[in-house]
Amino acid sequence: MGFFHGKTSKQTSRVKKLLKLALSRLAIAQRPRLARKSISHRDVSQLLALGHLHRAFLRAEQLIEEGNMLEAFNIIELYCNRLIKHANQLDKPHECGEDIREAAAGIMFAAGRCSDLPELLFARTILANKFGGDFTMMTKEGTGVVDPMLVWKLSGNKRNMEIKKKVVKEIAAKNNVLLDFNEFQEVVEQDGSSNVRHHHELNHEAIYQTDMDESFQSDFYHSPSRNKDPCDMSNSDGTNNGQPKQKNMKTSVRTRR
């Protein structure tokens, strides 16, 4: 697109500032997600040890969601640093190398999917003006030069059964819990076919998750500074004393002797 050199230079300077702010906020946003991931991992381990395989599958969804977002953060951090370092190339967007175009596309795609990083929305507007309508459309759809891995991490289905099976099996192996694969498959099929039971379990899990998150987030949000910039929030150790109410269910795991 045609821009006056002065205006383009000013836009580039603003993009750099926005991306630097996003990097600062990203470091803050990682902490609660790391804590929630740790808590979810622990909960899955405990549920497997107690034989509650179905609830372990439900809990694995939170683990997958937090893990995906943390991995997306790593990619976004890489892109921010790349654009900051080579920002001068943004003054001539049609001459940018493939690595810069990929970084710009990744930031634009992530902008609408990372509420933790509002600066990316403003950066996306500037980058859209620089790279034009066709490029912007591709970034909205997650096609073209947008990294497929970033698209998957920000758009993937956390309820995908194959992914949940892999996560649960890995945690079971680490904790010396043997899964009975016959009963394991039965639970997997029930998870996909029994909508009423699944809905009930999700509601029960949502109540437990709400209690857990409220306990965890008390250090962050139960203060007068709740609506301030995340950079002003104090650190949290991510501890949580809430324990899930156990429900009598058919045991489908056993502990290795």
Secondary structure, DSSP 4 states (H G I P E B T S, - for coil): ----HHHHHHHHHHHHHHHHHHHHHHHHHHHHHHHHHHHHHHHHHHHHHTT-HHHHHHHHHHHHHHHHHHHHHHHHHHHHHHHHHTGGGGGSGGG--HHHHHHHHHHHHHHTT-TT-THHHHHHHHHHHHH-HHHHHHHHHT-TTS-HHHHHHHH--TT-HHHHHHHHHHHHHHTTEEE-HHHHHHHHHHHHH-HHHHHHHHHHHHHHHHHHHHHHHHHHHSSTTTTS-GGGPPP--------PPP------EEE--
